[in-house]
């Protein structure tokens, strides 16, 4: 009988309950990536456990995973804090990102299924109009980026490379917020993605790699310029 009830629940689409540590991990991770917990924000154990509604033991397990992700660090022996987004850390991330994504683009052009990228090409071609739709359009644009990355991953089909890319993308989600309000940069990035897609469809490995290199160079240049502008604004 128990087995039958479980099977029927699965058919109805119910989800198994998640552990307290998993719930705490997902919530904190989401808040960090969305910027609700800003770089440098303190994470006191008792305070966060009460806020999330878990005991201190599962919270510690969640924080340990966030430390492994590189999203949280120790704070002078007293609690933890969200890792900073410094110029040095962003530059280092892009150095790794370039090595991984340029190679992934080259492999995707070699191993691709053109049909999937053809569909993406149509959507990226219409991205400028999408970006004019305010926050909803920007959100859809980033979903389109996710679809592009998923197509690259499927073409590459290398679990070791994909694992490394996933780690980079975790931190990239935080950096993307810096360019989120720059319409000119988002339109340019859409055009850069379109060139990468064209190269992959054509099976041109060199062009796919070079177009990816150009995109990452422009992206990093924009991020660093934006950070420089923010630092130059005097505090009130």
Wavefront OBJ file of the C-alpha trace (Angstrom):
o trace
v 0.000 0.000 0.000
v 2.776 2.423 0.884
v 4.538 1.674 -2.370
v 1.300 2.262 -4.290
v 0.669 5.644 -2.635
v 4.195 6.777 -3.394
v 3.874 5.696 -7.020
v 0.588 7.510 -7.446
v 2.061 10.643 -5.881
v 4.935 10.481 -8.321
v 2.492 10.189 -11.207
v 0.688 13.266 -9.970
v 3.942 15.193 -10.075
v 4.466 15.628 -6.327
v 7.998 16.280 -5.149
v 9.765 14.514 -2.318
v 10.459 16.830 0.623
v 13.946 18.290 0.702
v 16.171 18.274 3.758
v 16.598 21.319 5.967
v 20.217 21.716 4.881
v 19.239 21.536 1.206
v 16.512 24.128 1.731
v 18.920 26.466 3.524
v 21.525 25.971 0.796
v 19.090 26.720 -2.015
v 17.728 29.821 -0.319
v 21.111 31.310 0.567
v 22.566 30.472 -2.840
v 19.617 32.071 -4.619
v 19.845 35.196 -2.455
v 23.571 35.517 -3.143
v 23.236 35.054 -6.911
v 20.286 37.461 -7.087
v 22.144 40.094 -5.066
v 19.739 40.050 -2.131
v 22.777 39.100 -0.056
v 25.366 41.548 -1.368
v 29.121 40.949 -1.582
v 30.576 41.328 1.909
v 27.239 40.738 3.641
v 27.649 38.997 6.985
v 26.081 35.604 7.665
v 25.818 35.057 11.397
v 24.912 31.470 12.170
v 22.128 32.025 14.723
v 20.588 34.910 12.792
v 20.474 33.040 9.481
v 19.179 29.839 11.062
v 16.274 31.732 12.624
v 15.557 33.681 9.453
v 15.431 30.605 7.238
v 13.692 28.466 9.845
v 16.238 25.689 10.334
v 18.467 24.587 13.188
v 22.161 25.460 13.314
v 23.363 22.011 12.194
v 21.736 22.030 8.741
v 22.690 25.688 8.344
v 26.345 24.783 8.912
v 26.040 22.068 6.258
v 24.542 24.596 3.831
v 27.292 27.138 4.525
v 29.946 24.445 3.989
v 28.555 23.853 0.500
v 28.498 27.578 -0.227
v 32.138 27.798 0.846
v 32.947 24.956 -1.552
v 31.108 26.900 -4.284
v 33.288 29.927 -3.556
v 30.268 32.052 -2.642
v 30.981 32.342 1.103
v 34.167 32.742 3.175
v 35.015 32.879 6.874
v 34.811 36.273 8.573
v 37.668 36.878 11.015
v 36.712 33.922 13.171
v 33.165 35.229 13.661
v 30.595 33.917 11.262
v 30.842 34.091 7.496
v 30.342 36.582 4.693
v 29.426 36.597 1.035
v 32.580 36.700 -1.087
v 33.503 40.061 -2.570
v 33.354 40.833 -6.290
v 36.697 42.571 -6.648
v 38.357 43.569 -9.901
v 41.023 40.938 -9.240
v 38.485 38.150 -8.673
v 36.431 39.120 -11.734
v 39.535 39.263 -13.925
v 40.654 35.873 -12.631
v 37.226 34.395 -13.340
v 37.322 35.692 -16.918
v 40.784 34.204 -17.445
v 39.333 30.805 -16.570
v 36.119 31.488 -18.444
v 37.964 32.278 -21.659
v 39.966 29.065 -21.563
v 36.837 26.994 -21.031
v 34.322 28.762 -23.256
v 36.623 29.296 -26.227
v 37.443 25.592 -26.250
v 33.775 24.669 -25.749
v 32.755 26.821 -28.732
v 35.395 25.147 -30.873
v 34.142 21.699 -29.891
v 30.505 22.730 -30.397
v 31.256 23.824 -33.962
v 32.892 20.460 -34.574
v 30.228 18.270 -32.936
v 27.067 20.366 -33.226
v 23.540 19.526 -34.271
v 22.792 22.476 -36.618
v 19.013 22.317 -36.098
v 19.165 23.298 -32.433
v 21.424 26.252 -33.167
v 19.242 27.334 -36.098
v 16.346 27.813 -33.664
v 18.595 29.826 -31.348
v 19.723 31.973 -34.250
v 16.160 33.120 -34.888
v 15.680 34.061 -31.256
v 18.958 35.964 -30.944
v 18.186 37.807 -34.158
v 15.027 39.111 -32.452
v 16.816 39.879 -29.159
v 17.038 43.679 -29.717
v 13.236 43.888 -29.778
v 13.067 41.628 -26.744
v 15.337 43.952 -24.776
v 12.939 46.839 -25.360
v 10.286 45.094 -23.256
v 11.668 46.249 -19.931
v 12.523 43.925 -17.072
v 10.401 41.104 -18.500
v 12.306 41.236 -21.779
v 15.679 41.333 -20.025
v 14.700 38.324 -17.945
v 13.713 36.439 -21.114
v 16.998 37.485 -22.729
v 18.971 35.862 -19.918
v 16.840 32.745 -20.274
v 17.885 32.767 -23.926
v 21.516 32.902 -22.809
v 20.806 29.836 -20.652
v 19.359 28.076 -23.711
v 22.493 28.962 -25.692
v 24.744 27.547 -22.979
v 22.623 24.388 -22.795
v 23.003 23.908 -26.569
v 26.772 24.338 -26.263
v 26.836 21.801 -23.428
v 24.808 19.280 -25.419
v 27.101 19.638 -28.429
v 30.303 19.365 -26.385
v 29.077 16.302 -24.439
v 32.121 16.275 -22.147
v 31.109 15.926 -18.479
v 34.502 17.084 -17.198
v 34.456 20.277 -19.246
v 30.801 20.883 -18.395
v 31.503 20.527 -14.674
v 34.158 23.222 -14.890
v 31.849 25.470 -16.916
v 29.063 25.059 -14.355
v 31.359 26.299 -11.595
v 32.261 29.388 -13.625
v 28.625 30.099 -14.462
v 27.712 30.121 -10.784
v 29.926 33.155 -10.234
v 29.042 34.665 -13.594
v 25.418 34.969 -12.472
v 26.526 37.566 -9.896
v 28.625 39.508 -12.397
v 25.832 39.682 -14.968
v 23.877 42.016 -12.696
v 26.524 44.681 -13.352
v 25.582 44.893 -17.050
v 21.870 44.240 -16.571
v 20.822 47.877 -16.970
v 23.120 48.660 -19.923
v 20.887 48.315 -22.968
v 23.665 49.135 -25.429
v 25.877 46.396 -24.009
v 23.076 43.833 -23.975
v 22.291 44.529 -27.650
v 25.961 44.228 -28.558
v 26.223 40.979 -26.594
v 23.220 39.584 -28.486
v 24.985 40.356 -31.785
v 28.148 38.681 -30.497
v 26.204 35.553 -29.563
v 24.635 35.575 -33.009
v 28.091 35.498 -34.616
v 29.120 32.581 -32.404
v 25.962 30.707 -33.390
v 26.544 31.375 -37.094
v 30.078 30.009 -36.783
v 28.844 26.884 -34.991
v 26.137 26.266 -37.597
v 28.754 26.612 -40.342
v 31.065 24.217 -38.518
v 33.808 26.860 -38.517
v 35.782 25.981 -35.388
v 38.285 28.839 -35.699
v 35.588 31.483 -36.130
v 33.536 30.059 -33.252
v 36.566 30.239 -30.969
v 37.547 33.744 -32.120
v 33.994 35.099 -31.845
v 33.791 33.743 -28.309
v 37.125 35.385 -27.467
v 35.843 38.747 -28.749
v 32.591 38.397 -26.790
v 34.414 37.669 -23.543
v 36.841 40.541 -24.108
v 33.970 42.981 -24.649
v 32.079 41.604 -21.662
v 35.032 41.964 -19.285
v 35.861 45.432 -20.609
v 32.286 46.560 -19.937
v 32.204 45.060 -16.427
v 35.480 46.693 -15.415
v 34.422 50.032 -16.893
v 31.137 49.912 -14.990
v 32.900 49.105 -11.741
v 35.298 51.994 -12.363
v 32.414 54.407 -12.896
v 30.703 53.268 -9.700
v 33.908 53.701 -7.705
v 34.297 57.251 -9.053
v 30.872 58.324 -7.756
v 31.337 60.090 -4.387
v 29.395 58.702 -1.458
v 26.530 60.805 -0.084
l 1 2 3 4 5 6 7 8 9 10 11 12 13 14 15 16 17 18 19 20 21 22 23 24 25 26 27 28 29 30 31 32 33 34 35 36 37 38 39 40 41 42 43 44 45 46 47 48 49 50 51 52 53 54 55 56 57 58 59 60 61 62 63 64 65 66 67 68 69 70 71 72 73 74 75 76 77 78 79 80 81 82 83 84 85 86 87 88 89 90 91 92 93 94 95 96 97 98 99 100 101 102 103 104 105 106 107 108 109 110 111 112 113 114 115 116 117 118 119 120 121 122 123 124 125 126 127 128 129 130 131 132 133 134 135 136 137 138 139 140 141 142 143 144 145 146 147 148 149 150 151 152 153 154 155 156 157 158 159 160 161 162 163 164 165 166 167 168 169 170 171 172 173 174 175 176 177 178 179 180 181 182 183 184 185 186 187 188 189 190 191 192 193 194 195 196 197 198 199 200 201 202 203 204 205 206 207 208 209 210 211 212 213 214 215 216 217 218 219 220 221 222 223 224 225 226 227 228 229 230 231 232 233 234 235 236
